[in-house]
Amino acid sequence: MKKPTPSTRSGARWFWILTLLGLFILAIVWFSNPLGKVEDAPTPKTAAQSTEWAPAPEGPAVDVKLPETPMQNPVAQPTKPGGD
């Protein structure tokens, strides 16, 4: 006894295979940019001034007062050998 097979026409199968193949080729052509149109970046009107050669700011400087606390080294606790 033969197993029942789905009733699909071979023409419909080839239609979908060719449609998917066409979409795949169209996607490749789309992403490869066949026309070569590339937008150029706008050229800067003037180059930015280097901060190395920038003039010193004019006017009063910010008053900075640092505390005059002497530095102290923390006393290290001696460790006992043996891991007690």
WOZI-V703353 format. One record per residue. RES is the residue in three letters. PSI is psi as a letter, one per 20 degrees, with the letter a starting at -180 (999 if undefined). OMEGA is omega in whole degrees, 0 to 359 (999 if undefined). D_LAST is the distance of its C-alpha to the last C-alpha in Angstrom with 1 decimal. Layout:
res->RES psi->PSI omega->OMEGA d_last->D_LAST
res->RES psi->PSI omega->OMEGA d_last->D_LAST
This chain:
res->MET psi->p omega->181 d_last->85.4
res->LYS psi->q omega->175 d_last->84.2
res->LYS psi->q omega->179 d_last->81.1
res->PRO psi->p omega->179 d_last->81.8
res->THR psi->q omega->178 d_last->80.9
res->PRO psi->q omega->184 d_last->80.5
res->SER psi->n omega->177 d_last->83.7
res->THR psi->q omega->179 d_last->82.8
res->ARG psi->q omega->180 d_last->85.2
res->SER psi->h omega->178 d_last->84.3
res->GLY psi->h omega->179 d_last->85.7
res->ALA psi->h omega->179 d_last->83.2
res->ARG psi->g omega->179 d_last->80.3
res->TRP psi->h omega->177 d_last->81.6
res->PHE psi->g omega->182 d_last->82.0
res->TRP psi->h omega->177 d_last->78.3
res->ILE psi->g omega->180 d_last->77.2
res->LEU psi->h omega->178 d_last->79.4
res->THR psi->g omega->179 d_last->78.3
res->LEU psi->h omega->177 d_last->74.6
res->LEU psi->g omega->178 d_last->75.3
res->GLY psi->g omega->178 d_last->77.3
res->LEU psi->h omega->178 d_last->74.5
res->PHE psi->g omega->178 d_last->72.0
res->ILE psi->h omega->178 d_last->74.4
res->LEU psi->h omega->178 d_last->75.1
res->ALA psi->h omega->178 d_last->71.3
res->ILE psi->g omega->180 d_last->71.0
res->VAL psi->h omega->181 d_last->74.0
res->TRP psi->g omega->183 d_last->72.7
res->PHE psi->i omega->179 d_last->69.3
res->SER psi->i omega->177 d_last->70.7
res->ASN psi->m omega->185 d_last->72.8
res->PRO psi->h omega->181 d_last->76.1
res->LEU psi->i omega->177 d_last->77.9
res->GLY psi->k omega->180 d_last->75.3
res->LYS psi->o omega->179 d_last->75.2
res->VAL psi->p omega->179 d_last->72.2
res->GLU psi->p omega->178 d_last->71.9
res->ASP psi->q omega->177 d_last->71.3
res->ALA psi->q omega->179 d_last->68.8
res->PRO psi->p omega->180 d_last->70.7
res->THR psi->p omega->179 d_last->70.8
res->PRO psi->q omega->182 d_last->69.3
res->LYS psi->g omega->177 d_last->72.0
res->THR psi->q omega->178 d_last->70.2
res->ALA psi->q omega->179 d_last->67.0
res->ALA psi->q omega->181 d_last->64.1
res->GLN psi->p omega->180 d_last->63.8
res->SER psi->p omega->179 d_last->60.9
res->THR psi->i omega->179 d_last->58.3
res->GLU psi->h omega->183 d_last->58.1
res->TRP psi->j omega->181 d_last->61.7
res->ALA psi->q omega->179 d_last->61.8
res->PRO psi->q omega->179 d_last->63.2
res->ALA psi->q omega->180 d_last->61.0
res->PRO psi->q omega->179 d_last->61.2
res->GLU psi->q omega->178 d_last->63.7
res->GLY psi->r omega->183 d_last->63.1
res->PRO psi->q omega->178 d_last->60.4
res->ALA psi->r omega->178 d_last->56.9
res->VAL psi->p omega->181 d_last->54.0
res->ASP psi->o omega->181 d_last->52.6
res->VAL psi->p omega->178 d_last->48.9
res->LYS psi->o omega->179 d_last->47.1
res->LEU psi->q omega->179 d_last->43.5
res->PRO psi->q omega->182 d_last->41.3
res->GLU psi->l omega->179 d_last->40.9
res->THR psi->p omega->179 d_last->37.2
res->PRO psi->q omega->179 d_last->35.6
res->MET psi->q omega->179 d_last->32.5
res->GLN psi->p omega->176 d_last->29.2
res->ASN psi->p omega->178 d_last->26.1
res->PRO psi->q omega->179 d_last->22.9
res->VAL psi->p omega->180 d_last->20.5
res->ALA psi->p omega->178 d_last->17.4
res->GLN psi->p omega->178 d_last->14.0
res->PRO psi->p omega->179 d_last->12.5
res->THR psi->q omega->180 d_last->9.3
res->LYS psi->p omega->176 d_last->7.1
res->PRO psi->q omega->178 d_last->7.7
res->GLY psi->i omega->176 d_last->5.8
res->GLY psi->k omega->178 d_last->3.8
res->ASP psi->999 omega->999 d_last->0.0
